[in-house]
């Protein structure tokens, strides 16, 4: 509020009445635009990134929730949520979120593509927000650890063998003594 008072004081010291009128009209236009901007809805998220950590492919789909609160003065509607990949599916309420009201977005990651680290983005388009809101999920999907019997399936006497491939009648293998 002090800046606005200084602005008026500085610009009302002009020499002509016409300049004063222009400055006062500009000041009131800026004041009204500040009031209009401050009366908006705004979603505030508890977190914007969820880390699943290490997960196994055999576990199937995994879920997480992004909780939010409308901390603004007007209701907000989430129009659209787009994920960066078809393996990530968001679910949300399409009802208006009133000021002070809480809600959540549930994100399901299918986890069926193979062993790899993943980093997916979820983009939210909501009313009262000039820019989209970005959320992220990340983690690393792994196959389950295999037993020695699965890694070395061929057993001859006290030796176990791991067969890699056959090429032109030559057998490439790895031999280990079974202790």
BANUTOR-47857 format. One record per residue (C-alpha): chain; residue in three letters; x, y, z; residue number from 1. Coordinates in steps of 0.2 Angstrom, whole numbers, m for minus. Example, Ala and Ser with C-alpha at 12.3 -4.5 7.8 and 13.67 -1.06 7.14 Angstrom:
% residues 2
  chain  resn      u      v      w  resi
      A   ALA     62    m22     39     1
      A   SER     68     m5     36     2
//
This chain:
% residues 179
  chain  resn      u      v      w  resi
      A   UNK      0      0      0     1
      A   UNK     15     12      3     2
      A   UNK     21     10    m15     3
      A   UNK      4     16    m21     4
      A   UNK      4     31    m10     5
      A   UNK     21     36    m16     6
      A   UNK     16     33    m34     7
      A   UNK      2     46    m31     8
      A   UNK     12     58    m22     9
      A   UNK     26     58    m35    10
      A   UNK     15     60    m50    11
      A   UNK      3     73    m42    12
      A   UNK     17     86    m41    13
      A   UNK     16     89    m60    14
      A   UNK     14    107    m67    15
      A   UNK     m2    106    m77    16
      A   UNK    m19    100    m72    17
      A   UNK    m20     89    m88    18
      A   UNK     m4     79    m82    19
      A   UNK    m12     76    m65    20
      A   UNK    m28     69    m73    21
      A   UNK    m18     57    m84    22
      A   UNK     m8     51    m69    23
      A   UNK    m23     49    m58    24
      A   UNK    m33     39    m71    25
      A   UNK    m18     28    m74    26
      A   UNK    m16     25    m55    27
      A   UNK    m34     20    m53    28
      A   UNK    m33      9    m68    29
      A   UNK    m18      0    m60    30
      A   UNK    m27     m1    m43    31
      A   UNK    m43     m9    m51    32
      A   UNK    m32    m21    m61    33
      A   UNK    m23    m27    m45    34
      A   UNK    m40    m30    m36    35
      A   UNK    m46    m40    m51    36
      A   UNK    m31    m51    m52    37
      A   UNK    m31    m54    m33    38
      A   UNK    m49    m61    m33    39
      A   UNK    m44    m78    m42    40
      A   UNK    m45    m96    m37    41
      A   UNK    m28   m105    m35    42
      A   UNK    m25   m123    m33    43
      A   UNK    m11   m127    m20    44
      A   UNK     m3   m145    m21    45
      A   UNK      4   m153     m5    46
      A   UNK     17   m161    m17    47
      A   UNK     21   m160    m36    48
      A   UNK     32   m175    m37    49
      A   UNK     29   m193    m32    50
      A   UNK     43   m206    m31    51
      A   UNK     38   m224    m32    52
      A   UNK     56   m229    m29    53
      A   UNK     60   m247    m35    54
      A   UNK     45   m257    m40    55
      A   UNK     44   m274    m48    56
      A   UNK     35   m277    m65    57
      A   UNK     26   m292    m58    58
      A   UNK     17   m281    m45    59
      A   UNK      7   m273    m59    60
      A   UNK     m1   m256    m58    61
      A   UNK      4   m244    m44    62
      A   UNK     m6   m228    m38    63
      A   UNK     m3   m212    m30    64
      A   UNK    m13   m197    m25    65
      A   UNK     m9   m178    m27    66
      A   UNK    m19   m168    m14    67
      A   UNK    m24   m150    m17    68
      A   UNK    m33   m136     m9    69
      A   UNK    m41   m121    m17    70
      A   UNK    m33   m106     m8    71
      A   UNK    m41    m93    m19    72
      A   UNK    m57    m83    m18    73
      A   UNK    m66    m90    m32    74
      A   UNK    m71   m108    m38    75
      A   UNK    m59   m118    m49    76
      A   UNK    m63   m131    m62    77
      A   UNK    m50   m143    m68    78
      A   UNK    m54   m144    m87    79
      A   UNK    m41   m157    m93    80
      A   UNK    m27   m167    m87    81
      A   UNK    m15   m174    m99    82
      A   UNK     m1   m187    m96    83
      A   UNK     15   m189   m105    84
      A   UNK     12   m207   m109    85
      A   UNK     m2   m219   m111    86
      A   UNK      4   m229    m97    87
      A   UNK     m1   m216    m84    88
      A   UNK    m19   m212    m81    89
      A   UNK    m26   m198    m71    90
      A   UNK    m43   m198    m62    91
      A   UNK    m51   m182    m55    92
      A   UNK    m67   m174    m51    93
      A   UNK    m74   m162    m64    94
      A   UNK    m85   m153    m51    95
      A   UNK    m80   m135    m47    96
      A   UNK    m68   m134    m32    97
      A   UNK    m75   m120    m20    98
      A   UNK    m63   m109    m10    99
      A   UNK    m55   m118      4   100
      A   UNK    m61   m135     m2   101
      A   UNK    m49   m150     m4   102
      A   UNK    m48   m163    m17   103
      A   UNK    m36   m175    m25   104
      A   UNK    m30   m182    m42   105
      A   UNK    m27   m201    m42   106
      A   UNK    m13   m206    m55   107
      A   UNK    m12   m224    m60   108
      A   UNK      5   m230    m68   109
      A   UNK      2   m247    m77   110
      A   UNK     20   m253    m75   111
      A   UNK     19   m265    m89   112
      A   UNK     33   m259   m101   113
      A   UNK     49   m268    m95   114
      A   UNK     63   m265    m83   115
      A   UNK     68   m246    m84   116
      A   UNK     68   m230    m74   117
      A   UNK     53   m219    m78   118
      A   UNK     49   m201    m76   119
      A   UNK     31   m196    m82   120
      A   UNK     23   m179    m82   121
      A   UNK      5   m175    m79   122
      A   UNK     m1   m158    m85   123
      A   UNK    m16   m150    m77   124
      A   UNK    m27   m136    m86   125
      A   UNK    m38   m127    m74   126
      A   UNK    m49   m112    m74   127
      A   UNK    m41    m97    m65   128
      A   UNK    m24   m103    m70   129
      A   UNK    m15    m94    m84   130
      A   UNK     m2   m108    m85   131
      A   UNK     m4   m127    m84   132
      A   UNK      1   m135    m67   133
      A   UNK     14   m149    m69   134
      A   UNK     15   m164    m58   135
      A   UNK     28   m179    m60   136
      A   UNK     29   m197    m55   137
      A   UNK     46   m206    m56   138
      A   UNK     54   m222    m50   139
      A   UNK     62   m238    m57   140
      A   UNK     54   m254    m63   141
      A   UNK     63   m270    m61   142
      A   UNK     61   m288    m65   143
      A   UNK     61   m299    m49   144
      A   UNK     77   m306    m44   145
      A   UNK     80   m323    m51   146
      A   UNK     87   m338    m42   147
      A   UNK    103   m347    m46   148
      A   UNK     93   m361    m54   149
      A   UNK     84   m349    m65   150
      A   UNK    100   m340    m70   151
      A   UNK    110   m357    m73   152
      A   UNK     97   m369    m79   153
      A   UNK    108   m383    m86   154
      A   UNK    116   m394    m73   155
      A   UNK    128   m408    m77   156
      A   UNK    136   m417    m62   157
      A   UNK    143   m403    m50   158
      A   UNK    143   m390    m63   159
      A   UNK    129   m378    m68   160
      A   UNK    129   m370    m85   161
      A   UNK    121   m354    m92   162
      A   UNK    118   m355   m111   163
      A   UNK    119   m338   m120   164
      A   UNK    116   m343   m138   165
      A   UNK    120   m355   m152   166
      A   UNK    128   m349   m167   167
      A   UNK    135   m360   m181   168
      A   UNK    135   m376   m171   169
      A   UNK    146   m368   m157   170
      A   UNK    139   m367   m140   171
      A   UNK    143   m352   m130   172
      A   UNK    141   m355   m111   173
      A   UNK    147   m351    m94   174
      A   UNK    152   m364    m82   175
      A   UNK    152   m363    m63   176
      A   UNK    155   m376    m50   177
      A   UNK    141   m379    m38   178
      A   UNK    146   m377    m21   179
//
